[in-house]
Amino acid sequence: MSSAAHQAKSSLTPDVVIIGGGVAGGALAVALARQNIRALVLEKTLEHQDRVRGEFMPPWGVEEAKKLGLFDVLLGAGGHFTKRNIPYGEDMSAQEAEARAIPLGKILPDIEGAMTFGHPQICGALNQAAVAAGATMLRGAGDLAVSPGRDPKVAFTHEGHRYEACPRLVVGADGRGSWTARQIGADVKFDPSHHLLSGLLIDGVHEWPEEDQSIGVEGDITFYVFPQGEGRIRLYACYGLDQRGRFSGPDNAQRFLDAFRLKSLPHADALSAGRPIGPCHGYPNGDTWIDTPVVPGVVLVGDAAGHNDPTIGQGLSISLRDSRHVVEALTSNADWTEDIFAPYVEERRERMRRLRFVAQLFSVLRVEFTDDARMRRRRALKRIGAEPRLALPFLATQKGPFSVPPETFEQKTWDQLLN
Ligand SMILES: Cc1cc2nc3c(=O)[nH]c(=O)nc-3n(C[C@H](O)[C@H](O)[C@H](O)COP(=O)(O)OP(=O)(O)OC[C@H]3O[C@@H](n4cnc5c(N)ncnc54)[C@H](O)[C@@H]3O)c2cc1C
């Protein structure tokens, strides 16, 4: 870098510094830059890698992407629609599961279905779109020090030089275990783990219908099959805490694939013979949350503000909605005090409470594998058949957490389904 450029960078005055250029940070940077708000994105990595993250976005997330003007970016980066969710699994025959398929393209008006894609590709595409819209992106930024307050500051190292940025606002979008959240002393609450969740991306599976996804239970796993088009499929599996080492160590990808040799799953042999094209990583499930992800000068978005249990696949949609809130607050207020984020804080708190309720319900109902749990699942299926209202918590994960009545997320629903 020339010394003039270095000089110019060593004291930086963007409007907003965004820490983390993942889905939340990338989406926010595009939307801000398009509103002529000068954004500087500080991203730790030099290149986005497959870390086994979200690659499925339900219809309400696709709607959020449209509202943010990012739909074309997602499509251009390989966004692929799934149109049916088929509940294959031990509870019913394949024919019955197909008859009960949820038509994902009919959940919300003008939303073609759920969307799947590669997480690193989407982050990369959002970063490119942000730069094209006028944002500045520095990759390989490290040693961050955030000073909150009415005149916030971010010190960081880039390419061996130390800089200080003095923006009007700092946004922490640095994901799980956020460093920004720690630096501002955020009080992170968390659920105890209920189970583990692992994932693997495979290629070369042309037998599986590209517009069908499946989530189901057989034996001692809950399986997820999310096609991405052209024979690529993201697989996830949930399993008990007592099987912690099940998909770790050497040959873990093969053991993971072998777990998909399931009687209830069409094309199981083809899935198990898929070619791994990414790592096989696992994580404990569970939510984390921060009641007030805002302090003077700093706001947190996406996983940095607390993440929903990935078991129900909401994190990407949550991140997009968070980013939309921040853009709306900044574009409709001249003074960027912490008060302008009050609607965001209030909406997010309730949104995450609702999704936490569904994740816990889903975990007990669909990620337990004892005989009692199996009986409970069959009983719940019958109860939903008799009283469709009991399916509303699950509809909320497709249609959005505020699309169903608030009483959906009360103890009564839990008792009616599970007890
Ligand atoms: C196993 C698993 C499966 C999941 N499945 C789904 C799913 O199917 N659907 C769904 O919607 N969600 C799913 N999720 C959740 C989803 O991946 C996240 O909610 C989403 O990626 C959050 O986006 P983010 O931008 O907040 O965080 P991230 O995607 O984690 O991005 C954070 C960015 O910040 C950068 N960063 C981190 N620390 C620093 C630092 N100190 N300085 C600068 N940059 C930094 C990182 O390099 C990264 O680029 C899943 C999560 C897991 C773990």
The ligand as an SDF file (V2000), in Angstrom:
LIG
                    3D

 53 58  0  0  0  0  0  0  0  0999 V2000
  -24.5260  -26.4030   11.9770 C   0  0  0  0  0  0  0  0  0  0  0  0
  -25.3360  -25.1890   11.6540 C   0  0  0  0  0  0  0  0  0  0  0  0
  -26.3840  -25.2760   10.7690 C   0  0  0  0  0  0  0  0  0  0  0  0
  -27.1400  -24.1510   10.4590 C   0  0  0  0  0  0  0  0  0  0  0  0
  -28.1780  -24.2670    9.5850 N   0  0  0  0  0  0  0  0  0  0  0  0
  -28.9210  -23.1850    9.2850 C   0  0  0  0  0  0  0  0  0  0  0  0
  -29.9440  -23.2520    8.2870 C   0  0  0  0  0  0  0  0  0  0  0  0
  -30.1960  -24.2890    7.6770 O   0  0  0  0  0  0  0  0  0  0  0  0
  -30.6490  -22.1210    8.0260 N   0  0  0  0  0  0  0  0  0  0  0  0
  -30.3950  -20.9500    8.6730 C   0  0  0  0  0  0  0  0  0  0  0  0
  -31.0740  -19.9520    8.4020 O   0  0  0  0  0  0  0  0  0  0  0  0
  -29.4130  -20.8450    9.5820 N   0  0  0  0  0  0  0  0  0  0  0  0
  -28.6750  -21.9210    9.8990 C   0  0  0  0  0  0  0  0  0  0  0  0
  -27.6260  -21.8050   10.7570 N   0  0  0  0  0  0  0  0  0  0  0  0
  -27.3660  -20.4890   11.3750 C   0  0  0  0  0  0  0  0  0  0  0  0
  -26.6970  -19.5210   10.3990 C   0  0  0  0  0  0  0  0  0  0  0  0
  -25.5730  -20.1000    9.8200 O   0  0  0  0  0  0  0  0  0  0  0  0
  -26.3130  -18.2730   11.1440 C   0  0  0  0  0  0  0  0  0  0  0  0
  -27.3920  -17.8160   11.9120 O   0  0  0  0  0  0  0  0  0  0  0  0
  -25.8500  -17.1690   10.1750 C   0  0  0  0  0  0  0  0  0  0  0  0
  -24.7480  -17.6070    9.4480 O   0  0  0  0  0  0  0  0  0  0  0  0
  -25.5200  -15.9170   10.9800 C   0  0  0  0  0  0  0  0  0  0  0  0
  -24.9280  -14.9750   10.1580 O   0  0  0  0  0  0  0  0  0  0  0  0
  -23.8910  -13.9340   10.7810 P   0  0  0  0  0  0  0  0  0  0  0  0
  -23.4890  -13.0690    9.6600 O   0  0  0  0  0  0  0  0  0  0  0  0
  -24.4810  -13.3500   12.0000 O   0  0  0  0  0  0  0  0  0  0  0  0
  -22.6800  -14.8310   11.2830 O   0  0  0  0  0  0  0  0  0  0  0  0
  -21.5950  -15.6300   10.4400 P   0  0  0  0  0  0  0  0  0  0  0  0
  -22.2320  -16.2280    9.2340 O   0  0  0  0  0  0  0  0  0  0  0  0
  -20.9270  -16.5440   11.3880 O   0  0  0  0  0  0  0  0  0  0  0  0
  -20.5900  -14.4880    9.9470 O   0  0  0  0  0  0  0  0  0  0  0  0
  -19.7810  -13.8040   10.8680 C   0  0  0  0  0  0  0  0  0  0  0  0
  -18.6190  -13.1900   10.1030 C   0  0  0  0  0  0  0  0  0  0  0  0
  -17.8350  -12.4460   11.0110 O   0  0  0  0  0  0  0  0  0  0  0  0
  -16.4700  -12.7610   10.8130 C   0  0  0  0  0  0  0  0  0  0  0  0
  -15.7740  -12.5360   12.0910 N   0  0  0  0  0  0  0  0  0  0  0  0
  -15.8230  -13.2850   13.2120 C   0  0  0  0  0  0  0  0  0  0  0  0
  -15.0920  -12.7400   14.1830 N   0  0  0  0  0  0  0  0  0  0  0  0
  -14.5670  -11.6070   13.6670 C   0  0  0  0  0  0  0  0  0  0  0  0
  -13.7120  -10.6040   14.1800 C   0  0  0  0  0  0  0  0  0  0  0  0
  -13.2360  -10.6410   15.4390 N   0  0  0  0  0  0  0  0  0  0  0  0
  -13.3650   -9.5710   13.3730 N   0  0  0  0  0  0  0  0  0  0  0  0
  -13.8270   -9.4790   12.1010 C   0  0  0  0  0  0  0  0  0  0  0  0
  -14.6400  -10.4250   11.5600 N   0  0  0  0  0  0  0  0  0  0  0  0
  -15.0020  -11.4670   12.3380 C   0  0  0  0  0  0  0  0  0  0  0  0
  -16.4710  -14.2030   10.3710 C   0  0  0  0  0  0  0  0  0  0  0  0
  -15.2760  -14.5350    9.6950 O   0  0  0  0  0  0  0  0  0  0  0  0
  -17.7080  -14.2210    9.4730 C   0  0  0  0  0  0  0  0  0  0  0  0
  -17.4050  -13.8530    8.1510 O   0  0  0  0  0  0  0  0  0  0  0  0
  -26.8420  -22.9150   11.0660 C   0  0  0  0  0  0  0  0  0  0  0  0
  -25.7670  -22.8130   11.9660 C   0  0  0  0  0  0  0  0  0  0  0  0
  -25.0230  -23.9260   12.2520 C   0  0  0  0  0  0  0  0  0  0  0  0
  -23.8830  -23.7890   13.2140 C   0  0  0  0  0  0  0  0  0  0  0  0
  1  2  1  0
  2  3  1  0
  2 52  2  0
  3  4  2  0
  4  5  1  0
  4 50  1  0
  5  6  2  0
  6  7  1  0
  6 13  1  0
  7  8  2  0
  7  9  1  0
  9 10  1  0
 10 11  2  0
 10 12  1  0
 12 13  2  0
 13 14  1  0
 14 15  1  0
 14 50  1  0
 15 16  1  0
 16 17  1  0
 16 18  1  0
 18 19  1  0
 18 20  1  0
 20 21  1  0
 20 22  1  0
 22 23  1  0
 23 24  1  0
 24 25  2  0
 24 26  1  0
 24 27  1  0
 27 28  1  0
 28 29  2  0
 28 30  1  0
 28 31  1  0
 31 32  1  0
 32 33  1  0
 33 34  1  0
 33 48  1  0
 34 35  1  0
 35 36  1  0
 35 46  1  0
 36 37  1  0
 36 45  1  0
 37 38  2  0
 38 39  1  0
 39 40  1  0
 39 45  2  0
 40 41  1  0
 40 42  2  0
 42 43  1  0
 43 44  2  0
 44 45  1  0
 46 47  1  0
 46 48  1  0
 48 49  1  0
 50 51  2  0
 51 52  1  0
 52 53  1  0
M  END
$$$$
